[in-house]
């Protein structure tokens, strides 16, 4: 079903001002049209430049400027599915709690039917700390069952006025309460138990760390935090010093940087929570498009906080072959007694886990971390979430196919294995003809190891086999597809690795029946392509609907993709340049004419 984005104007001049919006032709079924719109506010009719944006069950009206990125609809749809599943779990837990307190009171144990758009006194109290236009809050109110109240907060007065207007426009003011406040101040003022939120959504433009302290204090026991981070350049290792300042961890430039980004964010949340005797349980952690998104529950328990060090690790990466080694900050040792057979003892590991030189290629190591090394997802919640996605109510979501495919890959992941290797990178290090993914997975399965993909990369290898086994398999592949002799130079990783003989023979001929995962057999949308050119959050993005498009950004788009002229025309072009004309390789149209 096609979706429509309407921007409105009251004059030809205003229409020309918004013409940059019209060049967004079609994005996931989105269409843009222009119209004149009149609003009635407190008995006064005001005619002005407005935009009407429809997404899901919500329709918002915004004047002058709106920050709206259609790519983030996947984020909002997934959040609705997660909150819907969490709402059902939350109600079941409330009933079980009431049964323990009042087993004879049948009225407290009755199961209530949860409906979207209806206020439930025992339902979720949700805070959207950075609400902007209120689109996300309105969708939550209209599409999530079992909601008590939604606080749509923003620090901008004009944004709060827009929220109030949109709430009335959608007739959902019985569920949404607009709030004009600083997000951190609002959370700090809600630290009393009776003022706690059941769920807090933090979706800032950049890093969310400054909001975490207030969030972990104002969330109720067992509440849900939904947190987004979009500063992927920092988290992925381009600026380690900045990442340490913001998140307290040093990232590594590795092919598994997107999963490492998730683990750095989770570790930051965990360390923030443990200061207050609380701990975190990740339900779902995803890397998608230009951001990462985590869904975690916060619990209270000082004893559980002591286990936090065993869930965090330092990471050593070889500078040559890029082999990864994790060293935990703490260990748990069984210490059973007659009174408590399950008793454990907290200890410190001995190390280091690596030598001064890599055992595979004799290169040195980089050290990063600490990162969260415990599972990224909760398997029981994934089952509940997949059941929610398969229900009829969620099939109206535009991105439901991508959601189901992503969750299917996550469900197949090895949750107890942190980080992964990339097949193309491993073959590139050895200058080796690429081995088929099914062949490598089959060899690992035949050898008795487990293997899976990571949802963060289509060439990922997540396995419990040591890196030495992977090198051995590639040595066997090297016998069939040898590397050119001139590639064997002194000091390079491939020379040190390929000149060694494999410790055993691996079966790379027969395809294992489990080498092809179910998600691939069913042709699910596992690793979707980028939705369109210039779809990210930066200045080059053209998918964000706004009035203040940067002219330089429009001019520079695709300048590096201009086709080079044939050699026969080079002299003519050079003469033109000498004559004072603009270089043909850098000539781009400065105006874009599009019919609205």
C-alpha positions in Angstrom: 0.0 0.0 0.0 1.4 3.4 -1.0 1.9 5.9 1.8 1.5 9.6 1.2 3.4 12.6 2.6 1.6 15.9 2.0 3.3 19.2 2.5 1.1 22.2 2.4 1.6 25.7 1.3 -0.4 28.9 1.0 1.4 30.5 -1.8 3.5 29.9 -4.9 6.5 31.3 -3.1 6.1 28.8 -0.3 5.7 26.0 -2.9 9.0 27.0 -4.5 10.7 27.1 -1.1 9.6 23.5 -0.6 10.5 22.3 -4.0 13.5 20.5 -2.7 11.1 18.1 -1.0 9.6 17.1 -4.3 12.7 15.5 -5.6 12.2 12.6 -3.2 10.4 10.6 -5.8 9.4 7.3 -4.3 10.7 5.7 -1.1 9.2 2.5 0.2 5.9 3.5 -1.4 6.0 7.1 -0.1 4.6 9.8 -2.2 4.7 13.6 -1.7 2.0 16.1 -2.7 1.4 19.8 -2.1 -1.8 21.4 -0.9 -3.0 24.5 1.0 -4.1 23.8 4.6 -6.0 25.9 7.1 -6.0 25.1 10.8 -8.4 26.2 13.6 -6.6 26.9 16.9 -8.6 28.3 19.8 -11.3 29.7 17.5 -8.8 31.4 15.3 -8.2 30.3 11.7 -4.5 30.3 10.7 -3.4 29.6 7.2 0.3 28.8 6.7 2.9 26.4 5.4 2.2 22.9 6.8 3.2 19.4 6.1 1.1 16.4 6.7 3.0 13.2 7.3 1.3 9.9 7.5 3.0 6.8 8.9 1.3 3.8 10.3 -1.9 4.9 12.2 -0.5 8.4 12.8 -0.9 11.6 10.9 1.0 14.7 12.0 0.9 18.3 10.9 4.1 20.3 11.1 4.8 24.0 10.3 8.0 25.4 8.8 10.4 22.6 9.5 10.2 18.9 10.4 12.9 16.4 10.9 11.5 13.2 9.4 13.5 10.4 8.0 11.5 7.6 6.3 14.4 5.2 6.8 13.7 5.3 10.5 10.3 3.8 10.0 11.9 0.4 10.5 13.1 1.6 13.9 9.6 2.8 14.8 7.9 -0.3 13.5 10.3 -2.6 15.4 9.8 -0.6 18.6 6.1 -1.0 18.3 6.5 -4.8 18.0 8.9 -4.9 21.0 6.6 -2.8 23.2 3.6 -4.9 22.2 5.4 -8.1 23.2 6.7 -6.4 26.4 3.2 -5.2 27.3 1.9 -8.8 27.2 4.8 -10.0 29.3 4.4 -7.1 31.7 0.7 -7.9 32.3 1.4 -11.6 32.8 4.1 -10.7 35.4 1.7 -8.4 37.2 -0.9 -11.2 37.4 1.7 -13.7 38.8 2.8 -11.1 41.3 -0.8 -10.5 42.4 -1.3 -14.3 42.7 1.7 -14.6 45.0 0.5 -11.7 47.2 -3.3 -12.6 47.2 -3.8 -16.2 46.0 -7.4 -16.2 47.2 -8.4 -12.9 45.5 -9.8 -14.0 42.1 -10.5 -10.4 41.1 -6.8 -9.6 41.1 -6.0 -12.6 39.0 -8.3 -11.9 36.1 -6.7 -11.5 32.7 -7.7 -8.3 31.0 -8.0 -7.9 27.2 -5.4 -5.4 26.0 -6.5 -3.0 23.3 -4.6 -0.3 21.4 -5.9 3.2 21.8 -7.6 2.4 25.1 -6.3 3.6 28.4 -5.5 0.8 30.9 -4.9 1.8 34.5 -2.5 -1.0 35.1 -0.8 -0.6 31.7 2.5 0.8 30.5 3.6 4.3 31.5 5.9 5.3 28.6 8.3 8.3 28.3 9.5 9.5 25.0 12.2 11.8 26.2 13.0 13.4 22.9 9.7 13.5 21.1 10.1 16.3 18.4 6.8 16.2 16.5 5.3 13.4 18.6 5.0 11.0 15.7 6.5 8.1 17.6 4.4 8.8 20.7 1.2 9.0 18.6 2.0 5.7 16.9 2.7 4.1 20.3 -0.7 5.3 21.6 -2.6 4.1 18.6 -0.9 0.8 17.9 0.4 -0.6 21.3 -2.1 -2.4 23.5 -2.1 -2.0 27.2 -0.9 1.6 27.6 -1.7 3.8 30.6 0.0 7.0 29.7 2.6 8.4 27.3 4.7 11.4 28.2 5.8 13.1 24.9 8.6 15.4 26.1 10.8 18.0 24.3 12.9 20.9 25.2 11.8 23.0 22.2 8.7 25.1 22.9 7.7 25.0 19.2 8.1 21.2 19.2 5.8 20.9 22.3 3.2 23.1 20.5 3.4 20.8 17.5 3.0 17.8 19.8 -0.2 19.3 21.3 -1.6 20.1 17.9 -0.8 16.6 16.6 -2.3 14.9 19.6 -5.6 16.7 19.2 -5.5 16.1 15.4 -5.2 12.3 16.1 -7.8 12.4 18.9 -5.5 10.6 21.2 -5.2 13.2 24.0 -6.6 10.8 26.6 -3.3 8.8 26.4 -0.6 11.3 25.5 0.6 14.1 27.8 2.8 16.7 26.2 5.7 17.8 28.3 8.0 20.9 27.9 11.1 20.0 29.9 14.7 19.0 29.7 14.8 15.3 29.3 17.4 14.7 32.0 15.6 17.0 34.4 12.3 15.3 33.8 13.9 11.8 34.5 15.6 13.1 37.6 12.3 14.4 38.9 10.8 11.0 38.4 13.1 8.9 40.6 10.4 8.3 43.3 8.9 4.8 43.0 5.4 6.1 42.4 6.7 8.3 39.5 8.8 5.6 37.7 8.2 4.9 34.0 7.5 1.4 32.7 9.4 2.2 29.5 11.7 5.0 28.4 12.5 5.6 24.7 15.8 7.5 24.0 16.3 8.2 20.4 18.7 11.2 20.2 20.6 12.4 17.2 24.0 11.2 18.2 25.1 9.5 21.4 22.6 8.7 24.2 25.1 8.4 27.1 24.2 11.7 28.9 20.6 10.5 29.3 21.5 7.1 30.7 22.1 8.2 34.3 18.6 9.6 34.7 17.0 6.8 32.7 18.3 4.0 34.9 17.1 5.8 38.0 13.6 6.7 36.8 12.7 3.3 35.3 10.7 0.9 37.4 12.0 -2.5 38.4 11.8 -4.7 35.3 11.1 -1.7 33.1 12.2 -1.4 29.5 14.8 1.0 28.0 14.7 1.5 24.2 18.0 3.3 23.3 19.3 4.4 19.9 22.8 5.5 19.0 23.6 7.0 15.6 27.2 8.1 16.1 28.5 4.9 14.3 31.7 6.5 13.1 32.7 6.9 16.8 31.5 3.5 17.9 33.0 1.7 14.9 36.6 2.8 15.6 37.2 5.9 13.5 37.8 8.0 16.6 38.8 5.8 19.6 39.5 8.7 21.9 36.1 10.2 21.3 34.4 6.8 22.0 36.3 6.5 25.2 35.2 10.0 26.3 31.5 9.2 25.4 31.2 5.5 26.3 34.2 4.7 28.4 35.5 2.0 26.0 38.0 1.9 23.2 36.7 0.4 19.9 38.8 -1.5 17.4 38.6 -1.1 13.6 37.5 -4.6 12.9 35.0 -6.2 10.5 32.8 -7.0 13.5 32.7 -3.3 14.4 28.9 -3.1 14.3 28.5 -5.8 16.9 31.3 -4.3 18.9 29.4 -1.0 18.8 26.4 -2.8 20.3 28.5 -4.3 23.0 30.1 -1.0 23.9 26.7 0.7 24.3 25.4 -2.2 26.4 28.5 -2.1 28.6 27.9 1.6 29.1 24.3 1.0 30.2 25.4 -1.8 32.5 28.1 0.3 34.3 25.6 3.2 34.7 23.0 0.9 36.2 25.3 -0.9 38.6 26.2 2.4 40.3 22.7 2.4 41.8 22.4 -1.3 42.6 20.7 -2.1 39.3 21.6 -4.4 36.5 20.7 -4.9 32.8 19.2 -7.8 30.8 19.3 -7.3 27.0 16.2 -8.5 25.2 17.2 -7.5 21.7 20.1 -5.6 20.2 20.3 -4.8 16.5 22.5 -3.0 14.1 20.5 -1.5 11.2 21.2 1.1 8.5 23.2 3.9 10.1 22.4 3.3 13.8 22.2 0.7 16.6 19.2 0.0 18.7 19.0 -1.9 22.0 16.1 -3.0 24.1 17.0 -3.8 27.7 15.2 -4.5 31.0 16.5 -2.9 34.2 16.3 -4.8 37.4 17.3 -4.1 41.0 19.6 -6.5 42.8 23.0 -5.8 44.5 24.1 -9.4 44.4 23.4 -9.7 40.7 25.5 -6.5 40.2 28.5 -8.3 41.4 28.4 -10.6 38.4 28.8 -7.6 36.1 32.6 -7.9 35.8 32.3 -11.4 34.5 30.0 -10.1 31.6 32.6 -7.6 30.4 35.9 -8.3 28.5 38.9 -6.6 27.0 39.5 -7.4 23.3 42.9 -8.1 21.7 43.1 -7.9 18.0 46.2 -9.0 16.0 47.4 -6.2 13.7 48.3 -8.7 11.0 45.7 -11.5 10.7 43.1 -9.7 12.8 42.6 -12.6 15.1 40.4 -11.7 18.1 40.9 -12.8 21.7 38.7 -11.8 24.6 39.8 -11.6 28.2 37.0 -11.2 30.9 37.4 -8.6 33.7 36.1 -11.2 36.2 35.3 -14.9 36.5 32.8 -16.9 38.4 34.0 -20.1 40.1 31.7 -22.7 41.7 32.1 -22.8 45.5 29.4 -25.2 46.7 28.6 -25.7 50.4 26.2 -27.9 52.3 24.0 -24.9 53.0 24.2 -23.5 49.5 25.2 -26.0 46.8 24.8 -23.2 44.1 27.2 -20.8 45.7 29.7 -19.1 43.5 32.9 -17.3 44.1 34.0 -14.1 42.4 37.5 -14.1 41.1 40.0 -12.2 38.9 41.4 -14.0 35.8 45.1 -14.5 35.3 46.5 -13.2 32.1 47.3 -11.9 29.7 45.4 -14.2 27.3 47.8 -13.4 24.4 51.5 -13.2 24.1 53.6 -10.3 22.9 53.3 -11.6 19.3 50.4 -13.4 17.5 50.9 -17.1 17.5 49.5 -17.3 13.9 51.3 -14.5 12.1 53.9 -13.1 14.6 52.4 -9.6 14.6 51.6 -7.4 17.6 48.2 -6.8 19.1 45.9 -3.9 19.6 43.8 -3.8 22.8 40.2 -2.5 22.9 37.3 -2.5 25.3 36.0 -3.2 27.7 32.8 -4.5 25.9 29.7 -6.4 27.0 30.6 -10.1 26.3 27.4 -11.7 27.6 24.5 -12.5 25.1 23.0 -9.6 23.1 19.5 -11.2 23.0 17.1 -13.1 25.2 15.9 -16.3 23.6 12.6 -16.4 25.4 11.8 -12.8 24.5 12.7 -13.5 20.9 10.1 -16.3 20.8 7.5 -13.9 22.2 8.5 -11.2 19.8 8.3 -13.5 16.7 4.8 -14.6 17.8 3.8 -11.0 18.0 5.2 -10.2 14.6 3.3 -13.2 13.1 -0.1 -11.9 14.4 -2.6 -10.1 12.2 -2.3 -6.8 14.0 1.3 -6.2 13.0 0.9 -7.2 9.3 -0.2 -3.6 8.6 3.3 -2.4 9.3 5.2 -1.4 6.1 8.5 -2.9 7.2 7.1 -6.1 8.6 8.9 -8.3 6.0 12.3 -6.8 7.0 11.5 -7.1 10.7 10.6 -10.8 10.4 13.7 -11.5 8.3 16.0 -9.7 10.7 14.5 -11.4 13.8 14.9 -14.8 12.0 18.6 -14.3 11.5 19.0 -13.1 15.1 17.1 -16.2 16.4 19.7 -18.4 14.5 22.7 -16.5 15.9 25.0 -18.2 18.4 24.1 -15.9 21.4 27.0 -17.1 23.6 29.7 -16.2 21.0 30.8 -12.6 21.1 32.0 -10.9 17.8 32.6 -12.6 14.5 34.9 -12.8 11.5 34.2 -11.8 7.9 34.8 -14.3 5.2 35.8 -11.8 2.6 38.3 -10.2 4.9 39.9 -13.5 5.9 40.4 -14.5 2.3 41.7 -11.0 1.5 44.3 -11.2 4.2 45.6 -14.5 2.6 45.2 -13.1 -0.9 43.2 -16.3 -1.5 40.4 -17.1 -3.9 37.2 -16.7 -1.9 35.8 -19.9 -0.5 32.1 -20.4 -0.6 30.2 -19.5 2.6 28.4 -22.9 2.4 31.7 -24.7 2.0 33.3 -23.1 5.0 30.1 -23.6 7.2 30.0 -27.2 6.1 33.7 -27.8 7.0 33.0 -26.3 10.5 29.9 -28.4 11.0 31.6 -31.6 9.9 34.4 -30.9 12.4 31.8 -30.7 15.2 31.7 -26.9 15.7 28.8 -24.6 15.7 28.5 -21.8 13.2 26.0 -19.0 12.4 25.6 -15.7 10.7 25.4 -12.4 12.5 22.5 -10.1 11.5 25.1 -7.3 11.3 26.9 -8.7 8.2 26.0 -10.9 5.3 29.6 -12.4 5.2 29.9 -12.9 8.9 31.2 -16.1 10.5 30.1 -16.5 14.2 31.5 -19.8 15.5 32.8 -21.5 18.6 35.8 -22.8 16.7 39.1 -21.1 17.5 40.7 -19.0 14.8 43.3 -21.7 14.3 40.6 -24.0 12.9 39.5 -21.3 10.4 43.1 -20.9 9.2 43.4 -24.7 8.9 40.3 -24.8 6.7 41.6 -22.1 4.5 45.0 -23.9 4.2 43.1 -26.9 2.9 41.3 -24.6 0.4 44.7 -23.2 -0.5 45.8 -26.6 -1.7 43.0 -26.7 -4.3 43.3 -23.0 -5.1 46.9 -22.0 -4.5 48.0 -18.4 -4.0 50.5 -17.0 -6.5 54.1 -17.5 -5.4 55.0 -13.8 -5.7 52.4 -13.1 -2.9 54.7 -14.9 -0.3 56.7 -12.0 1.0 58.6 -11.8 4.3 56.7 -10.3 7.2 53.2 -10.5 5.7 50.5 -12.6 7.4 49.8 -14.9 4.5 53.4 -16.2 4.4 53.3 -17.1 8.1 49.9 -18.7 7.9 49.9 -20.6 4.6 53.4 -22.0 5.0 52.2 -24.0 8.0 50.6 -27.4 7.4 47.0 -27.9 8.6 46.8 -29.9 11.9 44.1 -32.1 10.4 42.2 -32.6 7.2 38.8 -30.9 6.9 35.9 -31.9 4.7 35.4 -29.1 2.2 33.8 -31.3 -0.5 30.5 -32.4 1.0 27.9 -29.8 1.9 26.5 -30.3 5.4 22.7 -30.5 5.6 22.6 -27.7 8.2 25.0 -25.4 6.3 22.1 -23.6 4.7 20.2 -21.8 7.5 16.4 -21.9 7.6 16.1 -18.1 7.1 18.0 -18.5 3.8 16.0 -21.5 2.7 12.8 -19.5 3.2 14.2 -16.6 1.2 13.5 -14.1 4.1 14.7 -10.5 3.9 17.8 -11.1 5.9 20.3 -8.5 4.8 18.3 -5.8 2.9 20.1 -3.5 0.6 20.4 0.2 1.3 16.9 1.7 0.6 18.2 4.4 -1.7 21.1 6.7 -2.4 22.0 9.2 0.3 19.7 7.6 2.9 21.7 8.2 6.0 21.5 10.9 8.8 24.2 13.3 7.5 24.2 16.3 5.2 24.2 14.1 2.1 20.9 12.5 3.0 18.0 13.6 0.8 15.3 11.3 2.4 14.8 13.5 5.4 11.9 15.9 4.7 12.9 19.4 5.6 12.9 22.9 4.2 16.5 23.9 4.9 18.3 21.6 2.5 22.0 22.4 2.1 22.7 23.6 -1.4 26.2 22.4 -1.3 25.0 19.0 -0.3 22.7 18.8 -3.3 25.5 20.0 -5.6 28.0 17.5 -4.4 25.8 14.4 -4.7 27.3 11.7 -6.9 30.2 13.9 -8.0 32.6 10.9 -7.6 30.3 8.7 -9.7 30.5 10.8 -12.9 31.6 8.7 -15.8 35.1 9.4 -17.0 35.4 10.6 -20.5 37.2 8.4 -23.1 40.9 9.0 -23.5 40.4 10.4 -27.0 38.4 13.3 -25.5 40.9 14.0 -22.8 42.8 16.6 -24.7 39.6 18.5 -25.7 38.5 18.6 -22.1 42.0 19.8 -21.0 41.8 22.6 -23.5 38.4 23.5 -22.2 39.7 23.7 -18.7 42.6 25.8 -19.7 40.2 28.2 -21.4 38.6 28.8 -18.1 35.6 26.6 -18.1 34.6 24.3 -15.3 36.1 20.8 -15.1 33.7 18.3 -16.7 34.5 15.7 -14.0 33.3 18.0 -11.3 30.4 19.6 -13.2 27.1 18.9 -11.5 23.7 20.5 -12.0 23.1 23.2 -9.5 19.3 23.1 -9.9 17.0 20.2 -10.0 13.8 20.7 -11.9 11.0 18.3 -10.7 7.3 18.5 -11.2 5.4 18.5 -8.0 
